[in-house]
C-alpha cells in the first residue's frame, strides 16, 4: 500500500479514491460522480459480480458512463476469466497481486486515449 500511495503522490493527476463494496451503491455512485476510471474487482458483494457491474455501466444511456475506462482487478487470472472481463466491457484486466506501477501505466494510457 505504501508504494501505491507514493506513486499516486508523484502522478501528475490527482485521484480521489471512492471505495464501495455493495454493487448497487457502486453503480449509483458512478452515475452521480462520473468517475474516470473505474477500478473494479471481479468478486464483489451485492446482487451482481464485477462482470455484471461492468455490463451495467456499459449499457448506461449516459454516454460518459458507457465509455468510462474500466480496469478489472481480479485474483482469477485464467484466460477464460480475462476473456469474460473483456467481453463484459472492461478495457483491461489485471491479476492480483498487481504491480502498482503497471496499474498506473494502464490507467494513464486509458485516460490519455480519452483526452483526460
N, C-alpha and C positions, 0 to 999 in steps of 0.2 A: 504494500500500500504506500509505503514511503516513496518508492521510486515513481509511482503513478502521480503522487502529489507534486513531486519536484518537476516532473515532466510537464504537468499542467501549468505550473508556475512559469515555466520557460516558454510555453507555447504562445504564439502571438495573439491568439484569440482566446478570450476568457470564457469558460463554460460554467453554467450554473447546473449543478447536478440535481436532478429530481428523481428520487427513487420511489417506486410504487411496487408493492408486492401483489396486490389484488389486480387482476386483469381488467375488470370493469372500471376501476379507478384510473388505471393507466391509460386506457382508451379515452376516457372522459378528459383527463388531464392533457392528453395530446391534442384533443380538439380545442381546449381552452388556451394552451400555451404555444402551440405550433412549434414543437422542438425541432432542432436541427443539429445533430441527427438523433435517431433513436437507437439505443443500445438495448438489445432485447435478449433475455435468456430464453432458451427453448423450454425449460421447465419452470412454469410459473404457477402461483397459487391462484385459484379462482375457477371460473367456469370454462375458461379457454386456456390452451397452452400457447407458447410463444408463436407457433406456426399460425394458429388461429388469430392471434392478435395482429400478426403481420398481415395476414389476408384481410382482416377488418380494416386496417389502416390503408391498405392498397385499394380497397373498394370504396373509400370515402368520396363523397361528392365534392368536398373541398379539394381543389387541385394541389394546394400546398401539402396537405397530409397524404394525398395519393402518391406524391412524388418524393416525400421526405426520405432521405437516406436512412436505411435500416441495416444495422450490423447485428447479426445473430451471434451471441456468445453462448457456447454450449460445451458440455462435457461429452456430448455424443458426437463423435467425430468420424463415423463411418462414411463411406462415400454416399450411401443412401440418405443419411442424415443431412449431409451437405446439400445434396440434390433437393431434398424436401424443403430446406430453408430457402434455397434459391427459387424453387418453384412457387413457394408461398409469397415471394416478392422481395426477399432480403437482397440487398446489394452485395453483401459479403457475409461469410460465416467464418468464425474463428473458434478454434478449440480452446478449452480451458485445461491447464492454465495457459494464459496468453501472455505474450511479451508486451508490456505497456508501450514500448516504442513502436512496435508493429501496429498496435491498435491506433495510436495517434497518426501513424502514416496512412492507414486505411481511411480514418475519419477525415484527415486533411485532404486526401485525394478526392473523396466523395464531396466534401464541401467545395473544393476548388471547381469541380465539374458543375456545381450549382451556382458558382459565382459568389460564394459566401466568403 
